[in-house]
Amino acid sequence: MDCAPTWPPTSRRRSSTSPPSADYAPFLRFIQTAARLNGQLINMQDVALEAEVPRTSAIHYYSLLADTMLGEYLPCWRPD
C-alpha cells in the first residue's frame, strides 16, 4: 500500500475564487468601519460596537494597521 502524503492537505486547500472564511469576517467588518471613520476622532468602544468585535480586538486591529503602515495614529493637538 503506497500512501504519499500531500501538503497542504487537499481538504484545506482553497481556490482563489472562494469567499473569505468566517475567521476573517470580524476583521473585514472592522476594516469597513475604520475606512468610514478615516480622519475622525476614534472612540475604540464605538468602533468595536459598530464592527461587532471586542474592544481589545479593535485596539489590536488598529495596531496592526499602524505596524503595516496602512494607517497611523495622529496625536491630539496641544497648544505649547
C-alpha positions in Angstrom: 0.0 0.0 0.0 1.7 3.2 -1.2 0.4 6.4 0.6 2.3 9.5 -0.2 1.2 12.4 2.0 0.3 15.7 0.3 0.9 19.1 1.7 -1.1 21.1 2.3 -3.9 18.6 2.8 -6.3 18.7 -0.1 -9.3 19.2 2.2 -7.7 22.5 3.4 -6.8 24.0 0.0 -8.9 27.0 -1.1 -9.3 28.2 -4.6 -8.6 31.8 -5.3 -12.3 32.4 -6.0 -13.6 31.1 -2.7 -15.2 33.6 -0.4 -13.3 34.6 2.8 -13.7 32.3 5.7 -15.8 33.2 8.7 -12.4 33.7 10.5 -11.8 36.9 8.5 -15.4 38.3 8.9 -14.7 40.3 12.1 -11.6 41.9 10.6 -13.4 42.7 7.4 -16.2 44.4 9.4 -13.5 46.3 11.3 -11.8 47.4 8.1 -15.0 48.8 6.7 -15.8 50.6 9.9 -12.2 52.0 10.1 -12.5 53.2 6.5 -15.7 55.1 7.2 -14.1 56.8 10.2 -10.9 57.8 8.4 -9.7 61.2 9.6 -12.1 61.4 12.5 -11.6 61.1 16.3 -11.7 57.5 17.3 -13.6 56.1 20.2 -12.5 52.4 20.4 -15.6 51.3 22.1 -17.8 52.8 19.4 -15.7 51.3 16.7 -15.9 47.9 18.4 -19.7 48.1 18.7 -20.1 49.1 15.1 -17.8 46.5 13.8 -19.2 43.9 16.2 -15.8 42.9 17.6 -14.5 43.1 21.2 -12.8 46.4 22.1 -9.5 44.6 22.6 -9.7 43.3 19.1 -10.4 46.8 17.7 -7.3 48.0 19.5 -5.2 45.1 18.1 -6.6 45.7 14.6 -5.7 49.4 14.7 -2.2 48.5 15.9 -1.9 46.0 13.0 -2.8 48.8 10.5 -0.1 51.1 12.1 2.5 48.3 12.1 1.9 47.5 8.5 2.0 51.3 7.6 -1.6 51.2 6.3 -2.6 53.6 9.0 -1.1 55.8 11.6 -2.1 57.5 14.8 -2.2 61.2 14.8 -1.8 62.6 18.4 -4.3 65.2 19.6 -3.2 68.8 19.0 -2.0 70.6 22.2 -1.0 74.2 22.4 2.5 74.7 23.6 
